[in-house]
Amino acid sequence: MRKLKRGRKLSRKSDQRKALLKALATALILRERIRTTEAKAKEVQRFVEKCVTRAKSGSISSKRLLAKIFSPKILKKLVNEISPRYKERQGGYTRVIKLGPRIKGEAAEMAFIEFIK
């Protein structure tokens, strides 16, 4: 039986999926809390937690790698504001709060994703 290697496809091709994750991660870093579908929240959680862990090291190589993904404004907030909050924490920088089905439309399960204070 074939199984997925990891992650969700989110009904998109790989380039569209990467763009979606980048856009959701950017919004999460800027606003620190966003509302999206549960599947997208769980996927962006994986992506953002890896970015925060990389930003915590503060090395030039990690900043260069993150600069390929995020704009300078987002990178500055991630490195200077968000990552110092979690210096003592080993992981689990975000939480997903389930909200229930969407009222209008296809009744997709909705969720908040936010940084832990």
GIGIZI-V592131 format. One record per residue. N is the residue number from 0. RES is the residue in one small letter. OMEGA is omega in radians with two decimals (NA if undefined). Layout:
BEGIN
[[N;RES;OMEGA] [N;RES;OMEGA]]
END
This chain:
BEGIN
[[0;m;3.14] [1;r;3.10] [2;k;3.06] [3;l;3.12] [4;k;3.03] [5;r;3.07] [6;g;3.14] [7;r;3.13] [8;k;3.10] [9;l;3.11] [10;s;-3.13] [11;r;3.01] [12;k;-2.98] [13;s;-3.13] [14;d;3.10] [15;q;3.13] [16;r;3.11] [17;k;3.12] [18;a;3.11] [19;l;3.14] [20;l;3.11] [21;k;-3.14] [22;a;3.12] [23;l;3.12] [24;a;3.11] [25;t;3.12] [26;a;3.14] [27;l;3.14] [28;i;3.14] [29;l;-3.01] [30;r;-3.13] [31;e;3.04] [32;r;3.11] [33;i;3.09] [34;r;-3.12] [35;t;3.10] [36;t;-3.07] [37;e;-3.13] [38;a;3.12] [39;k;3.12] [40;a;-3.14] [41;k;3.12] [42;e;-3.14] [43;v;3.07] [44;q;3.11] [45;r;-3.08] [46;f;-3.07] [47;v;-3.14] [48;e;3.08] [49;k;3.13] [50;c;3.13] [51;v;3.11] [52;t;3.12] [53;r;-3.13] [54;a;3.13] [55;k;-3.11] [56;s;3.08] [57;g;-3.12] [58;s;3.14] [59;i;-3.11] [60;s;3.13] [61;s;3.10] [62;k;3.11] [63;r;3.12] [64;l;3.11] [65;l;3.13] [66;a;3.07] [67;k;-3.08] [68;i;-2.98] [69;f;3.07] [70;s;-3.12] [71;p;3.14] [72;k;-3.13] [73;i;-3.14] [74;l;3.14] [75;k;3.13] [76;k;-3.14] [77;l;-3.06] [78;v;-3.02] [79;n;-3.06] [80;e;-3.00] [81;i;-3.06] [82;s;3.10] [83;p;3.10] [84;r;-2.99] [85;y;-3.13] [86;k;-3.09] [87;e;-3.06] [88;r;-3.07] [89;q;-3.13] [90;g;3.13] [91;g;-3.08] [92;y;-3.10] [93;t;3.03] [94;r;3.09] [95;v;3.14] [96;i;-3.10] [97;k;-3.08] [98;l;-3.06] [99;g;-3.05] [100;p;3.07] [101;r;-3.07] [102;i;-3.11] [103;k;3.05] [104;g;-2.97] [105;e;3.10] [106;a;3.09] [107;a;3.10] [108;e;-3.09] [109;m;-3.13] [110;a;2.94] [111;f;2.92] [112;i;-3.07] [113;e;3.04] [114;f;3.09] [115;i;-3.12] [116;k;NA]]
END
